Amino acid sequence: MNLHYMTQINALTGVRLLACLMVAATLGCGSRDEATDRRPRPNGQDAGPRPAASPSSLANESLNPNQGDPRIVVLGDSLTFGLGLSPHEAYPALLQERLREKGLAFHVVNAGISGDTSASGLSRLDLALEGDVRMLIVALGANDGLRGLPIPQLRNNLARIIERAQARGVTVVLAGMEAPTNWGADYTAAFHEVYPSLAKEYKVALVPFLLEGVVGIDHLNQRDRIHPTAEGDRIIAETVWAVVEPIVQRLAKQGKGAAGS
């Protein structure tokens, strides 16, 4: 369990924490207005700030089919979306850079939507898996923890995402998250256990903690003390890449149509 993370989130106490929860715990507290933020879209296609839209329309724009390379979809919330960052600074775009450097022909799709819970991610999974998707990186749960949503609900949603992706032959990578401690030690411990237990049950690769080496470090986080800076996202990209690279190498050797686990 990451004590730095728990300490960092505990700083959001009193009025500020209450305010965050009252605006639906979107992980956007203290950040710029999401109504004028950019929508998720394939990396490298920045159309600038746009008006707010429903999650379904955001997902539709994010997942326009890309002709050519097979796809790696990163399903997440504002931490994946890159709230407060330009599109090329968010960690999915940095993963794309690593793939190009290695000569691996995969197209990374940033399917992060600010405020998404595990239930929200599950609700748009079918859209996320359209096309030639070879890998799904699941980076959800931060908003569940911030809201104090039931642990069984989190586990069930993530399990269903994994099962449905695997049923389509898509390789799944699960990115772990930690919960704030204001819901009590039992909740925090149970939340932590969800990710390694699912990884073991479904035999999927695990990134133990998405924000490892970033949370709790002032210069790696924006003023809201939740969303990473561009430098912080570079660290996240390296953390995820360390787990993803050998899997992508294997998928590249298997070629088109290979099933994953």
Beta strands, then each sheet from edge to edge (+ up, - down):
strand 1: 71-76
strand 2: 107-112
strand 3: 133-139
strand 4: 171-175
strand 5: 205-207
sheet 1: 2+ 1+ 3+ 4+ 5+
end
